[in-house]
Amino acid sequence: MCYLTAESRVQPNGPSHSSITSRVKTLVFFVVLMHRIRILSGHLRPPGSSEHTRDLWRSDCGSAASSSSPEDVVVVHGRRTAVGKAKRGAFKDTTPDELLSAVMTAVLTDVGLSPDKLGDVCVGNVLQPGAGALMARVAHFLSGFPETVPVYTVNRQCSSGLQALFNIAGAIRSGSIDLGLACGVESMSLRSIGEPGDLSSRLTDNDKARDCIVPMGITSENVAEKFGVTREKQDAFALSSQQKAARAQDTGAFEREIVPVSTRFVDPDGTERQVTVDRDDGVRAGTTLAGLGKLRPAFKPDGSTTAGNSSQVSDGAAVVLIGRRSAVEVLGLPVLGVLRASAVVGVPPDLMGIGPAVAIPAALQQAGLTVADIDVFEINEAFASQAVYCVEKLGVPLEKVNPNGGAIALGHPLGCTGARQVVTLLNELRRRGRRFESTDERTNTQRHSFKGFRLGLTKLTS
């Protein structure tokens, strides 16, 4: 089962600015069909561990284990919050440090790991001042982490959560640390994309530099016009995303990955109440083609990009625990994935969404695989125009794309999305029995791709 994730840095429902760079980075994950049970795992589980925790400790071993190395960078576990609609959704009054803390705590609790075992914590964030450095440190202490565990933030726009994972993986490979948390968080309710900052007046003299401040909605229109992606195709893709996400919700596909968060919510009349949020609230099960067709273009009067075929501005957080295989096995932790390779490519800033079409082949070549080897792709749906282009360019059958819906239906909290994808993918691997599963979520700045052998989990009985 192989998944590729390429993530998209974008403000979908309003004008935003593309990054100074439009590099596309692809990480290749091989998720091995094993994350062994050790004889002493029962002793390593903390007292009072939940059913969720016990499930993590059980796996079916496979032949893929024979190629493992003690130095492998492995994925241990991941969780996420539900994704809320910005400004009016369930998390509109919740600060990002609270969102992040809820998931950081849950991930370590699930596997029974003390936070003092962590060598580093990296948090992806886009909109908070200073890329959320203060916010991340506050979340760190709210989670009960000791001051001896370092934490820092990274801003690669919409790929920030995935870049956090890559940074922690790099520290593990270099020997600096054995275990770390890769996180992503964003509150687009409390912070909005503003001015691009202090830039040289000379940017207008350079075509590529000038393209870096083209609003994301216009880059979507550029892709649609240049590659002939019609409004009808975009709306059909958006409808499919909503239908798949609604089906995933109805069947409980997201329940294992979502951490219920108890938080405050202020009603329109000013009444404050406590709510528990455990369901993505951007999914519109009643979406129809006719309804999508009535929406006006959002960025150009004669354009094809609408609020209905773009991703939603959102709030949410996600956390992934990764480590060196040798350290992970000593602690008796599960192994869900192995980081094998990476590829970096570049795309024009005014066509930022085409990254997956370039990065996925590069990652597949390194892995010795082809598009045909992949069972499931998840492409970040920052805009349907770009997602459709990438799918058609790669020749991926639509039935293999985003089995549980994507950002058009679920939402796109900028700094969170990359980490959220990893969590969703690993949980999809639990449900799948095919050899390869792949997801690709794209980003305007970079593209991250994951591949992996299928994972089999069964319940551990004590």
C-alpha positions as CSV (number, residue, x, y, z in Angstrom):
1,M,0.0,0.0,0.0
2,C,1.6,3.2,-1.1
3,Y,0.7,6.8,-0.5
4,L,2.1,10.0,-1.8
5,T,1.3,13.3,-0.3
6,A,2.0,16.6,-2.0
7,E,0.7,19.5,-0.1
8,S,-0.5,22.9,-1.2
9,R,0.2,26.2,0.4
10,V,-2.8,28.3,-0.4
11,Q,-5.5,30.6,0.9
12,P,-8.4,29.1,-1.1
13,N,-11.4,31.4,-0.4
14,G,-9.7,34.7,-0.5
15,P,-6.7,36.3,-2.2
16,S,-3.3,35.3,-0.8
17,H,0.3,35.4,-1.9
18,S,2.5,32.7,-3.2
19,S,5.7,32.0,-1.5
20,I,9.0,33.5,-2.5
21,T,9.9,30.0,-3.5
22,S,7.9,27.4,-5.3
23,R,10.0,24.4,-4.5
24,V,8.3,21.1,-4.4
25,K,9.6,18.6,-2.0
26,T,8.6,14.9,-2.0
27,L,9.1,12.6,0.9
28,V,8.8,8.9,0.2
29,F,7.4,6.7,3.0
30,F,7.4,3.0,2.9
31,V,4.9,1.8,5.5
32,V,5.9,-1.7,6.4
33,L,3.5,-4.4,7.1
34,M,4.6,-4.8,10.7
35,H,5.1,-2.8,13.9
36,R,5.8,-5.8,16.0
37,I,4.4,-6.7,19.4
38,R,7.1,-7.3,21.9
39,I,6.7,-9.9,24.6
40,L,6.9,-7.2,27.2
41,S,4.5,-4.8,25.5
42,G,1.9,-5.5,28.1
43,H,4.3,-4.2,30.8
44,L,5.1,-1.1,28.8
45,R,1.5,0.0,28.4
46,P,0.6,2.5,31.1
47,P,-2.2,1.5,33.6
48,G,-5.6,2.5,32.4
49,S,-4.7,2.6,28.7
50,S,-7.6,2.8,26.4
51,E,-8.9,0.5,23.7
52,H,-7.3,2.9,21.2
53,T,-4.0,2.5,22.9
54,R,-4.2,-1.3,23.1
55,D,-5.0,-1.5,19.4
56,L,-1.8,0.3,18.6
57,W,0.3,-2.4,20.1
58,R,-1.0,-5.2,17.8
59,S,0.2,-5.9,14.3
60,D,0.5,-8.6,11.8
61,C,4.1,-9.2,10.8
62,G,5.0,-9.5,7.1
63,S,8.0,-10.2,4.9
64,A,8.7,-6.5,4.6
65,A,10.3,-6.7,8.0
66,S,13.3,-8.5,6.5
67,S,14.5,-5.3,4.8
68,S,14.5,-3.2,8.0
69,S,17.5,-1.5,9.4
70,P,18.1,-0.2,13.0
71,E,18.8,3.2,11.5
72,D,15.4,3.5,9.7
73,V,13.4,6.6,10.4
74,V,10.1,5.2,11.3
75,V,6.6,6.6,11.9
76,V,5.2,5.5,15.2
77,H,1.8,7.1,15.6
78,G,-0.3,10.2,14.7
79,R,-3.6,11.9,15.6
80,R,-5.4,15.1,14.6
81,T,-8.2,17.3,15.7
82,A,-11.3,17.6,13.7
83,V,-11.1,20.4,11.1
84,G,-13.3,23.4,11.8
85,K,-14.6,26.0,9.5
86,A,-12.8,29.3,10.0
87,K,-14.7,32.2,11.5
88,R,-17.9,30.2,12.1
89,G,-17.0,26.6,12.8
90,A,-16.5,24.6,16.0
91,F,-13.0,26.0,16.7
92,K,-13.6,29.7,15.9
93,D,-13.0,30.6,19.5
94,T,-10.2,28.1,20.2
95,T,-6.6,29.3,20.2
96,P,-4.0,27.3,18.3
97,D,-2.0,26.4,21.4
98,E,-5.0,24.7,22.8
99,L,-5.6,22.8,19.6
100,L,-2.0,21.7,19.4
101,S,-1.8,20.7,23.1
102,A,-4.8,18.5,22.8
103,V,-3.2,16.4,20.1
104,M,0.4,16.4,21.5
105,T,-1.0,15.0,24.7
106,A,-3.1,12.4,23.0
107,V,-0.4,11.0,20.8
108,L,2.0,10.3,23.7
109,T,-0.8,9.0,25.9
110,D,-1.9,6.6,23.2
111,V,1.5,4.9,23.0
112,G,2.4,5.4,26.7
113,L,5.5,7.5,26.0
114,S,6.8,10.0,28.5
115,P,7.5,13.4,26.9
116,D,11.0,13.5,28.3
117,K,11.9,10.8,25.8
118,L,11.5,13.3,23.0
119,G,14.7,14.8,21.5
120,D,12.9,17.6,19.7
121,V,9.5,19.0,18.7
122,C,8.9,20.9,15.4
123,V,5.7,22.7,14.7
124,G,4.5,23.9,11.3
125,N,2.6,27.2,11.4
126,V,1.9,30.0,8.9
127,L,-0.2,32.7,10.3
128,Q,0.9,33.2,13.9
129,P,3.5,35.9,14.5
130,G,7.0,34.5,14.2
131,A,5.6,31.3,12.7
132,G,4.0,30.6,16.0
133,A,7.2,30.2,18.1
134,L,5.6,31.6,21.2
135,M,2.3,29.7,20.6
136,A,4.2,26.4,20.2
137,R,6.2,26.8,23.4
138,V,3.0,27.6,25.3
139,A,1.3,24.5,23.8
140,H,4.4,22.5,24.9
141,F,3.9,23.5,28.5
142,L,0.2,23.1,28.4
143,S,0.8,19.5,27.4
144,G,3.0,18.9,30.5
145,F,6.2,18.7,28.6
146,P,9.4,19.5,30.6
147,E,11.4,22.5,29.7
148,T,14.3,20.2,28.8
149,V,12.5,19.1,25.7
150,P,13.2,21.7,22.9
151,V,10.6,23.0,20.5
152,Y,10.7,25.2,17.4
153,T,8.6,26.2,14.5
154,V,8.8,26.2,10.7
155,N,6.9,28.1,8.1
156,R,6.8,26.7,4.6
157,Q,3.3,28.0,4.0
158,C,0.8,25.1,3.3
159,S,3.5,22.5,3.6
160,S,4.6,23.6,7.0
161,G,3.2,20.5,8.8
162,L,5.0,18.2,6.4
163,Q,8.2,20.2,6.6
164,A,8.1,19.7,10.3
165,L,8.1,16.0,9.8
166,F,10.9,16.2,7.3
167,N,13.0,18.3,9.8
168,I,12.5,15.9,12.6
169,A,13.4,13.0,10.3
170,G,16.6,14.8,9.3
171,A,17.6,15.3,13.0
172,I,17.0,11.5,13.5
173,R,19.1,10.6,10.5
174,S,21.9,12.9,11.5
175,G,22.1,11.2,14.9
176,S,21.1,14.4,16.8
177,I,17.9,12.8,18.3
178,D,16.2,9.4,18.6
179,L,12.5,10.5,18.8
180,G,10.6,13.6,17.9
181,L,7.2,15.1,17.3
182,A,6.3,16.6,14.0
183,C,3.3,18.9,14.3
184,G,1.1,21.3,12.3
185,V,-1.5,23.8,13.6
186,E,-3.4,26.7,12.2
187,S,-6.3,28.9,13.4
188,M,-7.6,30.8,10.3
189,S,-10.4,32.1,12.5
190,L,-8.1,34.1,14.7
191,R,-5.5,35.0,12.1
192,S,-5.8,35.9,8.4
193,I,-3.3,36.2,5.6
194,G,-2.3,39.8,5.4
195,E,0.3,41.8,3.6
196,P,3.3,40.0,2.1
197,G,5.7,41.9,4.2
198,D,8.7,44.1,3.4
199,L,9.8,43.4,-0.2
200,S,12.1,45.2,-2.6
201,S,10.6,47.5,-5.1
202,R,12.8,45.7,-7.7
203,L,10.5,42.7,-7.6
204,T,8.4,44.4,-10.3
205,D,11.5,44.3,-12.6
206,N,11.7,40.5,-12.5
207,D,8.9,38.4,-13.9
208,K,9.4,35.4,-11.6
209,A,9.7,37.6,-8.6
210,R,6.6,39.5,-9.5
211,D,4.7,36.2,-9.9
212,C,5.5,35.4,-6.3
213,I,2.8,37.8,-5.2
214,V,0.1,36.6,-7.6
215,P,-3.0,35.7,-5.5
216,M,-3.5,31.9,-5.2
217,G,-6.9,32.1,-6.7
218,I,-5.4,33.6,-9.8
219,T,-2.8,30.8,-10.0
220,S,-5.8,28.4,-10.0
221,E,-7.3,30.4,-12.9
222,N,-3.9,30.3,-14.7
223,V,-3.8,26.5,-14.4
224,A,-7.3,26.1,-15.6
225,E,-6.7,28.3,-18.6
226,K,-3.3,27.0,-19.6
227,F,-4.2,23.3,-19.4
228,G,-7.9,23.5,-20.4
229,V,-9.4,22.4,-17.1
230,T,-13.1,23.2,-17.5
231,R,-15.5,24.5,-14.9
232,E,-17.5,21.3,-15.4
233,K,-14.5,19.1,-14.5
234,Q,-13.7,21.3,-11.5
235,D,-17.2,21.1,-10.1
236,A,-17.4,17.3,-10.7
237,F,-14.2,16.9,-8.8
238,A,-15.5,19.0,-5.9
239,L,-18.7,17.1,-5.8
240,S,-16.7,13.8,-5.6
241,S,-14.7,15.2,-2.7
242,Q,-17.8,16.1,-0.8
243,Q,-19.4,12.7,-1.4
244,K,-16.4,10.7,-0.3
245,A,-15.8,12.8,2.8
246,A,-19.5,12.4,3.7
247,R,-19.3,8.7,3.3
248,A,-16.1,8.5,5.4
249,Q,-17.9,10.4,8.2
250,D,-20.9,8.2,8.0
251,T,-18.9,5.0,8.2
252,G,-16.7,6.2,11.0
253,A,-13.5,6.3,9.0
254,F,-12.1,9.3,10.8
255,E,-13.0,8.3,14.3
256,R,-9.6,6.6,15.1
257,E,-7.6,9.5,13.9
258,I,-9.6,12.4,15.5
259,V,-8.9,13.5,19.1
260,P,-12.1,14.9,20.7
261,V,-11.4,18.4,21.9
262,S,-13.4,20.1,24.7
263,T,-13.4,23.8,24.1
264,R,-15.4,27.0,24.4
265,F,-17.8,28.2,21.8
266,V,-19.5,31.7,21.7
267,D,-22.9,31.8,20.2
268,P,-24.0,34.8,18.0
269,D,-25.9,36.2,21.0
270,G,-22.7,36.2,23.1
271,T,-23.6,33.1,25.2
272,E,-20.5,31.0,25.9
273,R,-20.8,27.2,26.2
274,Q,-18.5,24.2,26.4
275,V,-18.6,21.8,23.4
276,T,-16.7,18.7,22.5
277,V,-15.5,18.7,18.9
278,D,-14.9,15.3,17.3
279,R,-16.2,15.8,13.7
280,D,-15.0,17.7,10.7
281,D,-17.6,20.4,10.2
282,G,-16.7,21.5,6.6
283,V,-18.2,18.5,4.9
284,R,-21.4,19.3,2.9
285,A,-23.2,16.1,2.3
286,G,-26.0,17.8,0.4
287,T,-23.7,19.2,-2.3
288,T,-25.0,18.8,-5.9
289,L,-23.6,19.6,-9.3
290,A,-26.5,22.0,-9.8
291,G,-25.7,23.8,-6.6
292,L,-22.0,24.1,-7.5
293,G,-22.9,25.3,-10.9
294,K,-24.8,28.3,-9.5
295,L,-21.8,29.7,-7.6
296,R,-20.1,32.7,-9.1
297,P,-16.3,32.8,-9.9
298,A,-14.4,34.0,-6.9
299,F,-11.3,35.6,-8.4
300,K,-12.1,36.6,-12.0
301,P,-15.4,37.7,-13.4
302,D,-15.1,35.2,-16.3
303,G,-13.1,32.6,-14.3
304,S,-13.9,29.0,-13.3
305,T,-12.6,28.9,-9.7
306,T,-15.4,29.3,-7.1
307,A,-15.8,28.8,-3.3
308,G,-17.3,25.4,-4.1
309,N,-14.4,24.0,-6.0
310,S,-11.7,25.5,-3.8
311,S,-10.5,24.3,-0.4
312,Q,-12.0,25.8,2.8
313,V,-10.2,28.1,5.2
314,S,-10.1,26.1,8.4
315,D,-8.8,25.5,11.9
316,G,-7.1,22.4,13.1
317,A,-3.9,20.6,14.4
318,A,-2.2,17.3,13.8
319,V,0.8,15.5,15.4
320,V,3.0,12.6,14.2
321,L,5.5,10.8,16.4
322,I,8.6,9.5,14.6
323,G,11.9,8.0,15.6
324,R,14.9,5.8,14.9
325,R,13.8,2.2,14.6
326,S,16.4,0.9,17.1
327,A,15.2,3.4,19.7
328,V,11.5,2.8,18.9
329,E,12.0,-1.0,19.3
330,V,13.8,-0.6,22.6
331,L,10.8,1.3,23.9
332,G,8.4,-1.3,22.5
333,L,6.6,1.2,20.4
334,P,4.7,0.4,17.2
335,V,6.2,1.0,13.7
336,L,3.9,2.2,11.1
337,G,6.2,3.6,8.4
338,V,9.7,4.1,7.2
339,L,11.1,7.2,5.5
340,R,13.1,6.0,2.5
341,A,13.8,8.8,0.1
342,S,13.0,12.4,-0.9
343,A,12.9,14.4,-4.1
344,V,12.8,18.2,-4.6
345,V,11.6,19.9,-7.8
346,G,10.6,23.4,-8.7
347,V,7.5,24.8,-10.6
348,P,6.6,28.3,-11.8
349,P,5.1,30.4,-9.0
350,D,2.2,31.5,-11.2
351,L,1.3,27.8,-11.7
352,M,2.0,26.7,-8.2
353,G,-0.5,23.9,-8.1
354,I,1.1,21.7,-10.7
355,G,3.7,20.5,-8.3
356,P,2.4,16.9,-7.8
357,A,2.5,16.3,-11.5
358,V,6.3,16.9,-11.4
359,A,7.2,15.6,-7.9
360,I,5.3,12.3,-7.9
361,P,7.2,10.9,-10.9
362,A,10.5,12.0,-9.3
363,A,9.6,10.2,-6.0
364,L,8.4,7.1,-7.8
365,Q,11.6,7.0,-9.8
366,Q,13.7,7.0,-6.7
367,A,11.5,4.3,-5.2
368,G,11.6,2.1,-8.3
369,L,7.8,2.3,-8.7
370,T,5.4,3.7,-11.3
371,V,2.0,5.4,-11.0
372,A,0.4,2.1,-11.9
373,D,1.9,0.5,-8.8
374,I,-0.1,2.8,-6.5
375,D,-3.5,1.9,-5.3
376,V,-4.7,5.2,-3.8
377,F,-3.6,8.8,-4.3
378,E,-4.6,11.7,-2.1
379,I,-3.9,15.0,-3.8
380,N,-4.4,18.2,-1.8
381,E,-7.4,20.0,-3.2
382,A,-6.4,23.6,-2.7
383,F,-8.2,24.2,-6.0
384,A,-10.0,21.6,-8.1
385,S,-8.4,23.1,-11.2
386,Q,-4.9,22.1,-10.0
387,A,-6.0,18.7,-8.6
388,V,-7.7,17.8,-11.8
389,Y,-4.7,18.8,-13.9
390,C,-2.3,16.7,-11.8
391,V,-4.6,13.7,-11.9
392,E,-4.9,13.9,-15.7
393,K,-1.2,14.6,-16.3
394,L,-0.2,11.6,-14.2
395,G,-2.9,9.3,-15.7
396,V,-4.4,8.4,-12.3
397,P,-7.9,6.9,-12.4
398,L,-10.2,9.2,-10.5
399,E,-11.4,6.3,-8.4
400,K,-7.9,6.1,-6.9
401,V,-7.9,9.7,-5.8
402,N,-8.6,10.9,-2.2
403,P,-10.7,8.0,-0.9
404,N,-12.0,10.0,2.0
405,G,-12.3,13.4,0.3
406,G,-9.8,16.2,0.5
407,A,-9.4,19.8,1.4
408,I,-12.4,20.9,-0.7
409,A,-14.6,19.0,1.7
410,L,-12.5,18.6,4.9
411,G,-10.8,22.0,4.9
412,H,-7.3,23.3,4.7
413,P,-5.7,24.7,7.9
414,L,-2.5,25.9,6.3
415,G,0.2,24.9,8.8
416,C,-1.7,21.7,9.8
417,T,-2.5,20.1,6.5
418,G,0.7,18.3,5.8
419,A,0.7,16.6,9.2
420,R,-3.0,15.9,8.9
421,Q,-2.5,14.1,5.7
422,V,0.1,11.8,7.2
423,V,-2.3,10.9,10.0
424,T,-5.2,10.3,7.6
425,L,-3.0,8.2,5.4
426,L,-1.7,6.0,8.2
427,N,-5.2,5.3,9.4
428,E,-6.3,4.6,5.8
429,L,-3.6,2.0,5.7
430,R,-5.2,0.3,8.7
431,R,-8.4,-0.1,6.7
432,R,-6.8,-1.2,3.4
433,G,-5.7,-4.7,2.4
434,R,-4.0,-3.8,-0.9
435,R,-0.2,-4.0,-1.4
436,F,0.3,-0.3,-2.2
437,E,-1.6,2.8,-1.1
438,S,-0.6,6.2,-2.0
439,T,-1.7,9.7,-1.3
440,D,-0.4,12.9,-2.8
441,E,-1.4,16.2,-1.4
442,R,0.2,19.0,-3.3
443,T,1.5,22.4,-2.4
444,N,2.3,25.5,-4.2
445,T,5.7,25.7,-2.5
446,Q,6.6,22.1,-2.2
447,R,5.2,18.7,-2.7
448,H,5.6,15.8,-0.3
449,S,5.1,12.2,-1.3
450,F,4.7,9.1,0.7
451,K,4.7,5.5,-0.2
452,G,4.2,2.5,1.9
453,F,3.5,-1.2,2.2
454,R,0.1,-1.9,3.7
455,L,-0.3,-2.1,7.4
456,G,-2.4,-4.7,9.2
457,L,-3.6,-4.1,12.7
458,T,-5.7,-6.2,15.0
459,K,-6.8,-5.7,18.5
460,L,-4.4,-6.7,21.3
461,T,-6.2,-8.6,24.0
462,S,-4.5,-8.6,27.4
